[in-house]
Amino acid sequence: MSSKNLVRPALFMIVVVVAVIGSWEYYLRANGFILSYDDAAPQWAAQRAMVYNSPKQTTVFIGSSRIKYDLDIPTWEKLTGRSAVQLSIEGNSPVPVLLDLADDTAFHGKLVVDVTEPLFFSNMPEYSKEPTGNINYYRSETPAQKAGYYLNNLLESQFVFLDKRFLSLNAQLDKLPVPPRPGRQAFDVPMFPADFYKVSASRQTYMDDRFVQDTLLQHMVQNIWAGFLTMGAKAPPPPPNMVPEVLKAVATAVHKIKSRGGEVVFVRTPSSGMFWQVEQKAFPREKLWDVLLASTQCPGIHFMDYESTRHFVCPEWSHLQPRDARAYTKALISLLPPSFVQL
């Protein structure tokens, strides 16, 4: 077969692929989908490498999903002139990341630790699996993996269809109803709406405009939280030594960071509705938050203590919408120690 006969089918296939991808991209954008980055281990590792920047120019944030939604990084960087390194991970405890930073003798920066009590004060393995995986990936990441991340990051900045969480083939298959097998009860993992979860290049998570404006979508997420809270209420009580073990590990880690000249501040970001009602009863402040600050000898910023932060209402009870995230970030800047927000 001549080279000319080989080239024509190849060119035809390229045209078909470009047309299909272009049509899919156009369809998604026309239906209101926006860019979102893959918030997996490679992106976390890229942020982890930034903790060695000058402590006078960088503040590091760890926690769960709330600080990822509530810290508006563009607002932070505009008002402080400092970089925000976002190492929080949704649905997980920040304690493994805290321990990793504590054991890293090269880290001596400014660290803000967000506390979501059900996750922070638990040492259940499922709340540490993803942070541990990200840490291991960072430590073993190869040059080829780093190059792959930067290439993928560049593509994600241009194409909506690369949203792996909601638009990949696996994501579409996960939406299909799976009937229970005979004799077995199926457990459906709750599916969050795509409009609730968008991720920026700097790992900030945010709700898009459709979610903010659509109370049905908000109620959908509220129902998911209500299911989790109900399941938690029915679960057996945690072992009596769980919280003391967590507090001891956290206090030791904080001491290591402070002994090297680093600084640590704990924050309690807003929640509302059923979430806040349950949290007040299940995780009383005087037994957890107050004890945490006393055992670590660190300052703490609780959202209920200040006029500038106690009025926020979370659309789905647990995270702030973008407009309120900008306002909360401004308030947080005014409440943090000067060394965390000034050049």
Disulfide bonds with the S-S distance in Angstrom:
none
